[in-house]
Amino acid sequence: MLRTPGVVPGGVYGNSVVVHLLTEHYLHGLTAGAVCRREGIGEGTFFKMAARSAALLTPAYEQLQQSLKTCKLIHADETGWRNDGDKAYGWIFIHPELAVFLFRDTRSSKVPREIFGTDPLDINFVSDRYKGYDCLKVNRQYCYVHLLRDLLSLEKDFPEEPEVTAFVASMKPLLKAAIAMYHSKQEITDYILAATALKNQIVAAVEHEANHPGIQTFQDIFRRHPERCFQWVKSPEIPAENNFAERGLRPSVIARKISFGSQSEQGMHSREILMTFLHTARLRGHDPGVILERALNLLCLDPQADVLTLLVS
C-alpha cells in the first residue's frame, strides 16, 4: 500500500502540524479547546489526530510498560480524573528515564498488577501508603514526606498535649534527616553506617511506649511494616520520599482542573500513550516534539518500525 511520507494514515495534516498541536495539549497542558481555537481547527479533528497518533505508538507504549519491570527504582502515585463526567483515575509509574501514565476507571490494585504482575521483582518501589500497591512483591518504601504531614497534623490536632508535642519534636528532625540522605555524597560504607544509626533512632522513637492513641497510630506504621519504612538505609540511591512521582503527576492534576478530564475511553487511552512518549522523551534529555515527529514519520512509512530507538539515541 502506498503511504504518504510525513502524514499519518487517514490524516489530512502533516506530522509537523500534528506534533505541534499534540505537544501543546499533552505536554505543555493547554486545553484542547484553547489549542483548537488558536489553530482554527475543530476539537473533533484534534482528537482524531490524537487517536491516530496514539494507535501508531501503541506497540512502543506497551514496550515501555514492560520495561518498568527491569527498573531498579520506581516512584508511583495516582490522582483523581474524570471520564465523560464519571470518576476515573490517573496513575504514574516513573523512573529517572521513564514515565508511564495510565488512565483507568478504577483505583484498585488491578492497575499496578496490570503493570508489574504478582511475581517477586527486585524493584525499589517508592509510594505513599495506599493499599492498592500492597499486592506487589517489591521492595516497598513508604514516603516520609507523607509521614511528616501526618506527624504535623497530629501536632495541629492536639496542641495542648505535652506527650504529642514531645513526640513530634523528637520524630520530626529524624524524618527530615532521612529524607535528606538521598543522593548523599558519602562512600557507601559510610552511608550505610550513618543511615543505620539514623534508622536506630527512628526505631527507638516508635518503640517507645506511648499513651496517646494518636502517637500509637503513628508508631504502628513503623511497627507493622518495618520492611516498607527502611529501604532507604540500603543505598543513597533509594529516596525516602516520593516527590518525583508527585511532580510527574502534576500535569495530570492541572489538566483535570482546567479541562475536566477525558470524554471517552478512547480519549483516556490516547492521553496515556501520548503523555508517556512525550514525557519519557523529555526525561531522557530530548526535545519531545522533535522525537515524536521523527517517530510518526517512521511509523507512517513502516507501522512496525521500532521507534523506541529514538529515545535512546
TORKOL-4160 file (C-alpha; in steps of 0.2 Angstrom, whole numbers, padded with zeros to 4 digits, m for minus):
313
<pt num="1" X="0000" Y="0000" Z="0000"/>
<pt num="2" X="0007" Y="0017" Z="m0005"/>
<pt num="3" X="0010" Y="0028" Z="0011"/>
<pt num="4" X="0012" Y="0047" Z="0011"/>
<pt num="5" X="0028" Y="0052" Z="0020"/>
<pt num="6" X="0025" Y="0064" Z="0034"/>
<pt num="7" X="0006" Y="0061" Z="0036"/>
<pt num="8" X="m0002" Y="0049" Z="0047"/>
<pt num="9" X="m0013" Y="0037" Z="0038"/>
<pt num="10" X="m0031" Y="0044" Z="0037"/>
<pt num="11" X="m0025" Y="0061" Z="0042"/>
<pt num="12" X="m0025" Y="0077" Z="0032"/>
<pt num="13" X="m0012" Y="0087" Z="0042"/>
<pt num="14" X="0007" Y="0085" Z="0041"/>
<pt num="15" X="0015" Y="0077" Z="0056"/>
<pt num="16" X="0024" Y="0093" Z="0060"/>
<pt num="17" X="0007" Y="0102" Z="0062"/>
<pt num="18" X="0000" Y="0087" Z="0072"/>
<pt num="19" X="0015" Y="0086" Z="0083"/>
<pt num="20" X="0014" Y="0104" Z="0087"/>
<pt num="21" X="m0004" Y="0103" Z="0092"/>
<pt num="22" X="m0002" Y="0087" Z="0102"/>
<pt num="23" X="0013" Y="0093" Z="0112"/>
<pt num="24" X="0004" Y="0109" Z="0116"/>
<pt num="25" X="m0010" Y="0099" Z="0124"/>
<pt num="26" X="m0002" Y="0083" Z="0131"/>
<pt num="27" X="0015" Y="0090" Z="0136"/>
<pt num="28" X="0013" Y="0109" Z="0140"/>
<pt num="29" X="m0005" Y="0107" Z="0146"/>
<pt num="30" X="m0015" Y="0119" Z="0136"/>
<pt num="31" X="m0033" Y="0114" Z="0135"/>
<pt num="32" X="m0039" Y="0106" Z="0118"/>
<pt num="33" X="m0051" Y="0120" Z="0116"/>
<pt num="34" X="m0038" Y="0133" Z="0118"/>
<pt num="35" X="m0027" Y="0124" Z="0105"/>
<pt num="36" X="m0041" Y="0122" Z="0093"/>
<pt num="37" X="m0046" Y="0140" Z="0094"/>
<pt num="38" X="m0029" Y="0146" Z="0091"/>
<pt num="39" X="m0025" Y="0135" Z="0077"/>
<pt num="40" X="m0043" Y="0136" Z="0069"/>
<pt num="41" X="m0047" Y="0118" Z="0069"/>
<pt num="42" X="m0062" Y="0108" Z="0077"/>
<pt num="43" X="m0060" Y="0098" Z="0093"/>
<pt num="44" X="m0066" Y="0083" Z="0084"/>
<pt num="45" X="m0052" Y="0084" Z="0071"/>
<pt num="46" X="m0039" Y="0087" Z="0085"/>
<pt num="47" X="m0045" Y="0071" Z="0095"/>
<pt num="48" X="m0044" Y="0061" Z="0079"/>
<pt num="49" X="m0026" Y="0067" Z="0076"/>
<pt num="50" X="m0023" Y="0061" Z="0094"/>
<pt num="51" X="m0031" Y="0044" Z="0092"/>
<pt num="52" X="m0022" Y="0040" Z="0075"/>
<pt num="53" X="m0005" Y="0045" Z="0083"/>
<pt num="54" X="m0008" Y="0035" Z="0098"/>
<pt num="55" X="m0013" Y="0020" Z="0088"/>
<pt num="56" X="0003" Y="0020" Z="0079"/>
<pt num="57" X="0013" Y="0022" Z="0095"/>
<pt num="58" X="0003" Y="0008" Z="0105"/>
<pt num="59" X="0017" Y="m0005" Z="0102"/>
<pt num="60" X="0030" Y="0007" Z="0109"/>
<pt num="61" X="0019" Y="0011" Z="0124"/>
<pt num="62" X="0017" Y="m0007" Z="0128"/>
<pt num="63" X="0036" Y="m0010" Z="0127"/>
<pt num="64" X="0039" Y="0005" Z="0139"/>
<pt num="65" X="0026" Y="m0003" Z="0151"/>
<pt num="66" X="0035" Y="m0019" Z="0151"/>
<pt num="67" X="0052" Y="m0011" Z="0153"/>
<pt num="68" X="0046" Y="m0004" Z="0170"/>
<pt num="69" X="0049" Y="m0022" Z="0177"/>
<pt num="70" X="0068" Y="m0020" Z="0174"/>
<pt num="71" X="0070" Y="m0004" Z="0183"/>
<pt num="72" X="0079" Y="m0004" Z="0199"/>
<pt num="73" X="0069" Y="0011" Z="0206"/>
<pt num="74" X="0051" Y="0016" Z="0203"/>
<pt num="75" X="0041" Y="0030" Z="0210"/>
<pt num="76" X="0022" Y="0028" Z="0209"/>
<pt num="77" X="0007" Y="0039" Z="0213"/>
<pt num="78" X="m0011" Y="0042" Z="0207"/>
<pt num="79" X="m0024" Y="0056" Z="0207"/>
<pt num="80" X="m0042" Y="0058" Z="0203"/>
<pt num="81" X="m0048" Y="0060" Z="0185"/>
<pt num="82" X="m0064" Y="0062" Z="0175"/>
<pt num="83" X="m0070" Y="0052" Z="0160"/>
<pt num="84" X="m0086" Y="0059" Z="0152"/>
<pt num="85" X="m0091" Y="0066" Z="0169"/>
<pt num="86" X="m0088" Y="0050" Z="0179"/>
<pt num="87" X="m0075" Y="0046" Z="0192"/>
<pt num="88" X="m0059" Y="0039" Z="0185"/>
<pt num="89" X="m0040" Y="0040" Z="0190"/>
<pt num="90" X="m0023" Y="0044" Z="0183"/>
<pt num="91" X="m0008" Y="0034" Z="0188"/>
<pt num="92" X="0010" Y="0037" Z="0185"/>
<pt num="93" X="0025" Y="0025" Z="0187"/>
<pt num="94" X="0041" Y="0035" Z="0185"/>
<pt num="95" X="0059" Y="0032" Z="0184"/>
<pt num="96" X="0073" Y="0045" Z="0180"/>
<pt num="97" X="0072" Y="0040" Z="0162"/>
<pt num="98" X="0055" Y="0033" Z="0160"/>
<pt num="99" X="0037" Y="0040" Z="0164"/>
<pt num="100" X="0022" Y="0028" Z="0161"/>
<pt num="101" X="0005" Y="0035" Z="0163"/>
<pt num="102" X="m0011" Y="0026" Z="0164"/>
<pt num="103" X="m0029" Y="0032" Z="0165"/>
<pt num="104" X="m0042" Y="0020" Z="0171"/>
<pt num="105" X="m0059" Y="0020" Z="0179"/>
<pt num="106" X="m0053" Y="0012" Z="0194"/>
<pt num="107" X="m0041" Y="0015" Z="0209"/>
<pt num="108" X="m0040" Y="m0003" Z="0213"/>
<pt num="109" X="m0024" Y="m0014" Z="0214"/>
<pt num="110" X="m0028" Y="m0021" Z="0197"/>
<pt num="111" X="m0019" Y="m0007" Z="0189"/>
<pt num="112" X="m0002" Y="m0009" Z="0197"/>
<pt num="113" X="m0005" Y="m0028" Z="0194"/>
<pt num="114" X="m0008" Y="m0024" Z="0176"/>
<pt num="115" X="0010" Y="m0017" Z="0175"/>
<pt num="116" X="0020" Y="m0027" Z="0187"/>
<pt num="117" X="0010" Y="m0044" Z="0190"/>
<pt num="118" X="0012" Y="m0053" Z="0206"/>
<pt num="119" X="0029" Y="m0062" Z="0204"/>
<pt num="120" X="0043" Y="m0055" Z="0215"/>
<pt num="121" X="0053" Y="m0041" Z="0207"/>
<pt num="122" X="0069" Y="m0033" Z="0213"/>
<pt num="123" X="0062" Y="m0016" Z="0212"/>
<pt num="124" X="0064" Y="m0002" Z="0225"/>
<pt num="125" X="0046" Y="0005" Z="0224"/>
<pt num="126" X="0043" Y="0022" Z="0232"/>
<pt num="127" X="0025" Y="0027" Z="0236"/>
<pt num="128" X="0013" Y="0033" Z="0249"/>
<pt num="129" X="0004" Y="0020" Z="0260"/>
<pt num="130" X="m0011" Y="0017" Z="0248"/>
<pt num="131" X="m0016" Y="m0001" Z="0250"/>
<pt num="132" X="m0018" Y="m0003" Z="0231"/>
<pt num="133" X="0001" Y="m0006" Z="0230"/>
<pt num="134" X="0001" Y="m0020" Z="0244"/>
<pt num="135" X="m0002" Y="m0033" Z="0231"/>
<pt num="136" X="0015" Y="m0030" Z="0223"/>
<pt num="137" X="0030" Y="m0041" Z="0228"/>
<pt num="138" X="0043" Y="m0027" Z="0228"/>
<pt num="139" X="0055" Y="m0018" Z="0240"/>
<pt num="140" X="0042" Y="m0005" Z="0245"/>
<pt num="141" X="0047" Y="0011" Z="0253"/>
<pt num="142" X="0034" Y="0022" Z="0261"/>
<pt num="143" X="0036" Y="0041" Z="0258"/>
<pt num="144" X="0042" Y="0050" Z="0273"/>
<pt num="145" X="0035" Y="0067" Z="0267"/>
<pt num="146" X="0018" Y="0059" Z="0269"/>
<pt num="147" X="0023" Y="0053" Z="0286"/>
<pt num="148" X="0029" Y="0070" Z="0290"/>
<pt num="149" X="0012" Y="0078" Z="0285"/>
<pt num="150" X="0003" Y="0065" Z="0296"/>
<pt num="151" X="0015" Y="0070" Z="0311"/>
<pt num="152" X="0012" Y="0088" Z="0309"/>
<pt num="153" X="m0007" Y="0085" Z="0308"/>
<pt num="154" X="m0005" Y="0076" Z="0324"/>
<pt num="155" X="0003" Y="0091" Z="0332"/>
<pt num="156" X="m0010" Y="0103" Z="0325"/>
<pt num="157" X="m0025" Y="0092" Z="0331"/>
<pt num="158" X="m0018" Y="0090" Z="0349"/>
<pt num="159" X="m0008" Y="0107" Z="0353"/>
<pt num="160" X="m0011" Y="0105" Z="0371"/>
<pt num="161" X="m0005" Y="0088" Z="0374"/>
<pt num="162" X="0013" Y="0088" Z="0381"/>
<pt num="163" X="0016" Y="0070" Z="0375"/>
<pt num="164" X="0011" Y="0074" Z="0357"/>
<pt num="165" X="0022" Y="0089" Z="0357"/>
<pt num="166" X="0037" Y="0080" Z="0364"/>
<pt num="167" X="0035" Y="0065" Z="0352"/>
<pt num="168" X="0033" Y="0077" Z="0337"/>
<pt num="169" X="0048" Y="0087" Z="0342"/>
<pt num="170" X="0059" Y="0071" Z="0343"/>
<pt num="171" X="0052" Y="0062" Z="0327"/>
<pt num="172" X="0051" Y="0077" Z="0315"/>
<pt num="173" X="0070" Y="0080" Z="0314"/>
<pt num="174" X="0073" Y="0061" Z="0311"/>
<pt num="175" X="0061" Y="0060" Z="0297"/>
<pt num="176" X="0069" Y="0076" Z="0289"/>
<pt num="177" X="0086" Y="0069" Z="0291"/>
<pt num="178" X="0081" Y="0053" Z="0282"/>
<pt num="179" X="0074" Y="0062" Z="0268"/>
<pt num="180" X="0090" Y="0072" Z="0266"/>
<pt num="181" X="0100" Y="0056" Z="0265"/>
<pt num="182" X="0095" Y="0054" Z="0246"/>
<pt num="183" X="0110" Y="0056" Z="0235"/>
<pt num="184" X="0122" Y="0058" Z="0249"/>
<pt num="185" X="0140" Y="0061" Z="0243"/>
<pt num="186" X="0147" Y="0048" Z="0256"/>
<pt num="187" X="0155" Y="0032" Z="0252"/>
<pt num="188" X="0143" Y="0018" Z="0253"/>
<pt num="189" X="0150" Y="0010" Z="0268"/>
<pt num="190" X="0150" Y="0027" Z="0277"/>
<pt num="191" X="0132" Y="0030" Z="0271"/>
<pt num="192" X="0126" Y="0013" Z="0277"/>
<pt num="193" X="0134" Y="0017" Z="0294"/>
<pt num="194" X="0125" Y="0034" Z="0295"/>
<pt num="195" X="0109" Y="0028" Z="0289"/>
<pt num="196" X="0108" Y="0013" Z="0301"/>
<pt num="197" X="0112" Y="0025" Z="0315"/>
<pt num="198" X="0098" Y="0036" Z="0310"/>
<pt num="199" X="0086" Y="0021" Z="0307"/>
<pt num="200" X="0090" Y="0015" Z="0325"/>
<pt num="201" X="0085" Y="0032" Z="0332"/>
<pt num="202" X="0068" Y="0031" Z="0322"/>
<pt num="203" X="0065" Y="0014" Z="0329"/>
<pt num="204" X="0069" Y="0019" Z="0347"/>
<pt num="205" X="0056" Y="0033" Z="0345"/>
<pt num="206" X="0042" Y="0022" Z="0338"/>
<pt num="207" X="0046" Y="0008" Z="0350"/>
<pt num="208" X="0045" Y="0020" Z="0365"/>
<pt num="209" X="0029" Y="0016" Z="0375"/>
<pt num="210" X="0016" Y="0030" Z="0372"/>
<pt num="211" X="m0001" Y="0033" Z="0380"/>
<pt num="212" X="m0009" Y="0045" Z="0367"/>
<pt num="213" X="m0018" Y="0035" Z="0354"/>
<pt num="214" X="m0013" Y="0047" Z="0340"/>
<pt num="215" X="0005" Y="0043" Z="0344"/>
<pt num="216" X="0002" Y="0025" Z="0345"/>
<pt num="217" X="m0007" Y="0025" Z="0327"/>
<pt num="218" X="0009" Y="0034" Z="0320"/>
<pt num="219" X="0021" Y="0022" Z="0328"/>
<pt num="220" X="0011" Y="0007" Z="0322"/>
<pt num="221" X="0015" Y="0012" Z="0304"/>
<pt num="222" X="0033" Y="0008" Z="0308"/>
<pt num="223" X="0030" Y="m0007" Z="0319"/>
<pt num="224" X="0018" Y="m0016" Z="0307"/>
<pt num="225" X="0028" Y="m0013" Z="0291"/>
<pt num="226" X="0047" Y="m0010" Z="0295"/>
<pt num="227" X="0051" Y="m0018" Z="0278"/>
<pt num="228" X="0042" Y="m0004" Z="0270"/>
<pt num="229" X="0050" Y="0010" Z="0280"/>
<pt num="230" X="0069" Y="0007" Z="0279"/>
<pt num="231" X="0073" Y="0003" Z="0261"/>
<pt num="232" X="0082" Y="0020" Z="0260"/>
<pt num="233" X="0095" Y="0013" Z="0273"/>
<pt num="234" X="0102" Y="0001" Z="0259"/>
<pt num="235" X="0108" Y="0015" Z="0247"/>
<pt num="236" X="0109" Y="0034" Z="0244"/>
<pt num="237" X="0100" Y="0030" Z="0228"/>
<pt num="238" X="0084" Y="0025" Z="0236"/>
<pt num="239" X="0074" Y="0040" Z="0242"/>
<pt num="240" X="0064" Y="0041" Z="0257"/>
<pt num="241" X="0051" Y="0052" Z="0248"/>
<pt num="242" X="0040" Y="0052" Z="0233"/>
<pt num="243" X="0041" Y="0069" Z="0227"/>
<pt num="244" X="0047" Y="0063" Z="0210"/>
<pt num="245" X="0031" Y="0055" Z="0206"/>
<pt num="246" X="0021" Y="0069" Z="0213"/>
<pt num="247" X="0030" Y="0081" Z="0202"/>
<pt num="248" X="0027" Y="0069" Z="0187"/>
<pt num="249" X="0009" Y="0068" Z="0190"/>
<pt num="250" X="0006" Y="0087" Z="0192"/>
<pt num="251" X="0002" Y="0090" Z="0173"/>
<pt num="252" X="m0012" Y="0077" Z="0175"/>
<pt num="253" X="m0019" Y="0086" Z="0191"/>
<pt num="254" X="m0018" Y="0103" Z="0182"/>
<pt num="255" X="m0026" Y="0095" Z="0166"/>
<pt num="256" X="m0041" Y="0088" Z="0177"/>
<pt num="257" X="m0044" Y="0105" Z="0184"/>
<pt num="258" X="m0044" Y="0115" Z="0168"/>
<pt num="259" X="m0051" Y="0103" Z="0156"/>
<pt num="260" X="m0062" Y="0092" Z="0167"/>
<pt num="261" X="m0053" Y="0076" Z="0161"/>
<pt num="262" X="m0057" Y="0065" Z="0146"/>
<pt num="263" X="m0073" Y="0062" Z="0136"/>
<pt num="264" X="m0071" Y="0044" Z="0132"/>
<pt num="265" X="m0061" Y="0028" Z="0135"/>
<pt num="266" X="m0053" Y="0032" Z="0118"/>
<pt num="267" X="m0048" Y="0049" Z="0125"/>
<pt num="268" X="m0040" Y="0042" Z="0140"/>
<pt num="269" X="m0031" Y="0029" Z="0130"/>
<pt num="270" X="m0024" Y="0042" Z="0118"/>
<pt num="271" X="m0019" Y="0053" Z="0133"/>
<pt num="272" X="m0009" Y="0039" Z="0142"/>
<pt num="273" X="0001" Y="0034" Z="0126"/>
<pt num="274" X="0005" Y="0052" Z="0121"/>
<pt num="275" X="0010" Y="0058" Z="0138"/>
<pt num="276" X="0021" Y="0043" Z="0141"/>
<pt num="277" X="0030" Y="0045" Z="0125"/>
<pt num="278" X="0032" Y="0064" Z="0127"/>
<pt num="279" X="0037" Y="0064" Z="0145"/>
<pt num="280" X="0049" Y="0050" Z="0143"/>
<pt num="281" X="0057" Y="0059" Z="0129"/>
<pt num="282" X="0059" Y="0074" Z="0140"/>
<pt num="283" X="0066" Y="0064" Z="0154"/>
<pt num="284" X="0079" Y="0057" Z="0143"/>
<pt num="285" X="0085" Y="0074" Z="0138"/>
<pt num="286" X="0077" Y="0075" Z="0121"/>
<pt num="287" X="0066" Y="0088" Z="0113"/>
<pt num="288" X="0049" Y="0079" Z="0115"/>
<pt num="289" X="0041" Y="0087" Z="0099"/>
<pt num="290" X="0056" Y="0083" Z="0088"/>
<pt num="291" X="0056" Y="0064" Z="0094"/>
<pt num="292" X="0038" Y="0062" Z="0092"/>
<pt num="293" X="0038" Y="0069" Z="0074"/>
<pt num="294" X="0053" Y="0058" Z="0070"/>
<pt num="295" X="0043" Y="0043" Z="0077"/>
<pt num="296" X="0027" Y="0047" Z="0067"/>
<pt num="297" X="0037" Y="0050" Z="0051"/>
<pt num="298" X="0045" Y="0032" Z="0053"/>
<pt num="299" X="0028" Y="0024" Z="0058"/>
<pt num="300" X="0019" Y="0032" Z="0043"/>
<pt num="301" X="0031" Y="0023" Z="0031"/>
<pt num="302" X="0033" Y="0007" Z="0042"/>
<pt num="303" X="0020" Y="0004" Z="0056"/>
<pt num="304" X="0032" Y="m0010" Z="0063"/>
<pt num="305" X="0046" Y="0002" Z="0065"/>
<pt num="306" X="0055" Y="0002" Z="0082"/>
<pt num="307" X="0053" Y="0020" Z="0087"/>
<pt num="308" X="0060" Y="0017" Z="0104"/>
<pt num="309" X="0077" Y="0018" Z="0097"/>
<pt num="310" X="0074" Y="0036" Z="0095"/>
<pt num="311" X="0073" Y="0038" Z="0114"/>
<pt num="312" X="0090" Y="0030" Z="0117"/>
<pt num="313" X="0100" Y="0038" Z="0103"/>
